[in-house]
Amino acid sequence: MTHPLIVGNWKMHGDGAWLDRVAAIAGAVAVPQIDVALCVPATLIHRAATIAPGLTIGAQDCHWAATGAHTGAISAMMLREAGAQVMILGHSERRAAGDDDAHVAAKVAAAQNAGLRVILCVGESAAERDDGAATARVRAQLIASLPERLTAGLTIAYEPIWAIGRGVIPSPVEITSVVDGIRSVLTARNVANARVLYGGSVTAAATRDLLARTDIDGLLVGAASLKPATFSEIIGAAIGLTNLDRPKPRL
Ligand SMILES: O=C(CO)COP(=O)(O)O
């Protein structure tokens, strides 16, 4: 039986008043058969980790350097010290804001050096999908976004840009093709045990079908992670599925 990994990405949402939501989500995950992480804004990491020690708290980006003259930036080690245990990197919203593959690879190295577990996001645009190039694009992006040296604890999140915040999810055939492509890259890099998540318009209703697939190890959830009731429903659906006999443990 696998341990599904459900990750909430709050993006740039949440202030101190939202710590109640962190506590509510922590209450929904106090079971051993599932891994849940909540990636909150940097300003909430310390407080979230303090009030919810049983919940894995994550960050959403970091600088690639360990220290230096980088005004306004935050290093991976600073985020870890604040209480982050995982780090989303390469999200399409950060890539759209200027991160290229080389930046992402350097950030992955920095986060791994700081002892953080990385959730590396990849995904094709609508135009690339329409060209039938989704798998090739994602493979190329993943290859270029991985640093030379990799340590354990890597997770890849397949997030098609056209599915984020749009209420659409790729067909099972589309997901299979891209996820197979991702796994072939991971095998070539000797990290075949890395988990692969799906992200993009995940809802409680879609959770069961997505997690019933044997090639997806979990979900990266945006909007539906903002409300504890909705996110708890997703977590509950995932817990229900851990009772199914899933053939490929990946931990
Ligand atoms: O970008 C995402 C998670 O990182 C997905 O966002 P939505 O779930 O809101 O589509």
The ligand as a Gaussian input file, in Angstrom:
#p B3LYP/6-31G(d) Opt

LIG

0 1
 O       -0.921000      25.599000      -9.217000
 C       -1.504000      24.735000      -8.582000
 C       -0.893000      24.115000      -7.398000
 O        0.472000      24.372000      -7.326000
 C       -2.859000      24.293000      -8.955000
 O       -3.752000      25.306000      -8.656000
 P       -5.312000      24.996000      -8.712000
 O       -5.519000      23.733000      -7.905000
 O       -5.946000      26.195000      -8.101000
 O       -5.656000      24.773000     -10.148000

